Structures are given as C-alpha cells and as structure tokens.
Amino acid sequence: MPHGSDDARKRFILTTAGNFYGIKPSSSLTDSPELNNFLDDGNEFVLSFSSHGSDLHLSNKIEAAADSKEKVLVFFKLQPMVITEDNLHQSLLVSSMLESPINTLYQAVKQVFAPVLLKDERWCSTFDPKLAGLLGELEVGLGSVVRQSGAKTSARKGRMEEDVLGILTPSDEFQYWADLSESAEKNGVRERASHFAELFKPIQKEYGGLDGLSMSDVVDLVEQSRDSLDDVWRQTDYEPYRETRMVRLMDVIGGALGRYVQRKLGDVNIFEEPFVSVRENLRMGISICEQWVVACEHLTGQTWKRHAPCPWKGNKHCPQTLLCLAKRLNEVKHVLSAYT
C-alpha cells in the first residue's frame, strides 16, 4: 500500500475530516495506528474523529462526548474488508454525530430513513409491513426520549425544564407535555403536564397538518396560537411555564410558519400567474409572518410584563428568522409592483 500523502485512502479520509471540522489535519496523522488499522485490517469496522482545539483525535471506537456540543465524525465499513483505492467509495459510510447518539439516530430516522422507506414508492412497496411498523415505533420512541432527555439531564443540574434542545417543531413541544403527563413519577408533575397538554389542544391538530391548511386558515391559526400561549402563560393552577420553553416555542412556531409560507409561495409562478393573484399570496404570506412577530413582541414586551402572578422577566422576544422572511417578502412585493 502507498504511504503518507501518496495514499489516496488516507487523503480522502483526512481531507473529509478536516473539512468537517474546518481545520487542517496534522501531517503526522497519516501514520496514525488507528487510521492504519481501519484501512488495512478487515476486522476493524470503525474510525471516529473528534476535535481537541485545533487538533484531531482518532479512535477505533466511538467515544461518548464529554460535552454535548462536541461533534464526532465516524467512518465505518459496509462489510469486513481491507480498504483499497478501488473499493474506497463503495465500501465506506460516513456519519456525523451531534449533541448525542440518541438525537443523531432520531434525526436520521425521522429526516432520512423513515421518509425513504415508508413514503418513497420505490422502497415502500418492497419493505416488510412489520418492519415498517417497527420503524415507525422506533421514530416515535426515540422522539419521546429526545424530548424528555433534556429535562432529565438538566434536572440533575437543578435546572428542570430549561433544556429545550429536543424541541424542533411545535408538535415536539405539545408531545413533550403529553409524554410527561404519562411518564412522570410524581403525581403533581403529571397533573401539571396534563394541564399544559390540554391548553395546547386547540392548536395541536393544525400544526400536525399545517401543509394541508389554506393561507387564510393559517392567518387564523396565528391568532389561535397567540391565545393558546397566552392561556398557558396566565394559568395559575400550577407552577408557571418556563420562560426558556416559551421563547423556544415561539421560535419553533415561527419556524413552522416560515417554512409553510416558503412552501406555499414556492408553488406560485410569479412570472406567469396574474399579478393580482401573486400579490394576494404575497400579502397573505407577509401577514402570517408579521402577525406572529407582533404577537410575540406584544406578549413578552407588554402583556406578560404586567401579569402580576407571573410577570415576564426577560427582554421582549422577536422570532428573528420570521422577521427576516417578512422583510424579504416585502422587498419582493415592492419589486414586482415596480414592474407592473
């Protein structure tokens, strides 16, 4: 086998790792025992990279990250074999691991494998229905663990519900409380979770099927969402909702609304459809974005500041991504108006 920088196998792996971490790998890594073992020993299946400052650390096992922010890059083989220049690109798989193995697996199943195996006609027709059911159960189970793991981890630190890394969509937050209402050990925690889950029910179904709603329906949903979050914050039957969770919920609702608007407007051909129709779609999209921004700012900057039982202590919150989208859509509308 060639050695050092002349070895295309090593060059591929080290360049890939360097690009992933944004650093230049040390030339000494070409002689790393871990790298040599992985390439030349058919029974060595795994090579993982982690970063230590500006240096890369190699291992033939996947080591649990001490810091949840640490990134791990993993190369692994499809089958036991020596890696050569000829089979390099047919025999290796590459995967990154962010935050935690559980979260990485959950996102891979949810975003990649479940859609391909359960919805793509090429694969779903040949995929065993029993396995399809198990894959669906795996996705649901992992999602529950991801949503709950933040609370359990931070509970050991005395922070309880402050960790919201597992909340990526409005449905994640709604499901978090539904899961907690059944799994919590203490009766008081279950009752509080059940109360929040009930308060979210008026908007839960709509966010679960957001893409099927018309833009006018989503304009109404923005108002309903504002009312639901206001009810959640103002409730006094149980311990107050955490500000950290509310900020996250406002952001993920903003993210869901923004993606909805982008998808709907993406279906509009601005150069072929009548300008009146295009303008109306833009107006509705802008209204959805701006109304949610205004709702969040008003609740956190005024309404809840004056709510004596549980005043909002943080700064006025604005979903920045949605605000930027509204500005861009307004720019598009002005440009179109100038040319019609």
Stockholm file with secondary structure:
# STOCKHOLM 1.0

chainA/1-340         MPHGSDDARKRFILTTAGNFYGIKPSSSLTDSPELNNFLDDGNEFVLSFSSHGSDLHLSNKIEAAADSKEKVLVFFKLQPMVITEDNLHQSLLVSSMLESPINTLYQAVKQVFAPVLLKDERWCSTFDPKLAGLLGELEVGLGSVVRQSGAKTSARKGRMEEDVLGILTPSDEFQYWADLSESAEKNGVRERASHFAELFKPIQKEYGGLDGLSMSDVVDLVEQSRDSLDDVWRQTDYEPYRETRMVRLMDVIGGALGRYVQRKLGDVNIFEEPFVSVRENLRMGISICEQWVVACEHLTGQTWKRHAPCPWKGNKHCPQTLLCLAKRLNEVKHVLSAYT
#=GR chainA/1-340 SS CCCGGGCHHHHHHHHHHHHHHTSCCCGGGGGCHHHHHHHHCTTCCEEEEEEETTEEEEESSCCCCSSTTCCEEEEEESSSCCCCTTTHHHHEEEEEECSCHHHHHHHHIIIIIHHHHHHCHHHHTTSCHHHHHHHHHHHHHHHHHHHHHHHHHHHTTTCGGGCCTTCCSHHHHHHHHHHHHHHCSSHHHHHHHHHHHHHHHHHHHHHHTGGGSCHHHHHHHHHHHHHHHHHHHHCCSSSCCCHHHHHHHHHHHHHHHHHHHHHHHHTCCTTTSCHHHHHHHHHHHHHHHHHHHHHHHHIIIIIGGGCTTSCCCSCCCCCHHHHHHHHHHHHHHHHHHHTC
#=GC SS_cons         CCCGGGCHHHHHHHHHHHHHHTSCCCGGGGGCHHHHHHHHCTTCCEEEEEEETTEEEEESSCCCCSSTTCCEEEEEESSSCCCCTTTHHHHEEEEEECSCHHHHHHHHIIIIIHHHHHHCHHHHTTSCHHHHHHHHHHHHHHHHHHHHHHHHHHHTTTCGGGCCTTCCSHHHHHHHHHHHHHHCSSHHHHHHHHHHHHHHHHHHHHHHTGGGSCHHHHHHHHHHHHHHHHHHHHCCSSSCCCHHHHHHHHHHHHHHHHHHHHHHHHTCCTTTSCHHHHHHHHHHHHHHHHHHHHHHHHIIIIIGGGCTTSCCCSCCCCCHHHHHHHHHHHHHHHHHHHTC
//
